[in-house]
């Protein structure tokens, strides 16, 4: 997966997130929608983290393909 693939995935997730948020406001959020929204937000965090890792590795002369998706629990810890 290269940077363009990650950016396309981010775009798709953002569109889904917006659709879920709009749908939940119009009809009242059901449990499946809330759960899916949480999953989408976590996947977005992972994609942004992976993109940042790839860019940092490239900036420091390392192979960006060595960047790996980190677990959500690790990424969420960075937001504190």
TAHU-V985929 format. One record per residue. RES is the residue in one small letter. OMEGA is omega in radians with two decimals (* if undefined). Layout:
BEGIN
RES,OMEGA
RES,OMEGA
END
This chain:
BEGIN
x,3.12
x,-3.08
x,-3.13
x,3.09
x,-3.14
x,3.12
x,3.09
x,3.10
x,3.11
x,-3.14
x,-3.14
x,3.13
x,3.12
x,3.11
x,3.11
x,3.12
x,3.13
x,3.11
x,3.12
x,3.14
x,3.12
x,3.13
x,-3.13
x,3.12
x,-3.08
x,-3.01
x,-3.04
x,-3.03
x,3.02
x,-3.11
x,3.13
x,3.13
x,3.14
x,3.11
x,3.14
x,3.11
x,3.11
x,3.12
x,3.14
x,3.13
x,3.12
x,3.12
x,3.07
x,3.10
x,-3.14
x,3.13
x,3.12
x,3.12
x,3.13
x,3.12
x,3.10
x,3.10
x,-3.11
x,3.14
x,3.13
x,3.13
x,3.13
x,-3.14
x,-3.11
x,3.04
x,3.12
x,-3.14
x,-3.13
x,3.14
x,3.10
x,3.09
x,-3.10
x,3.06
x,3.14
x,3.11
x,-3.14
x,-3.11
x,3.12
x,-3.12
x,-3.13
x,3.12
x,-3.14
x,-3.04
x,-3.10
x,*
END
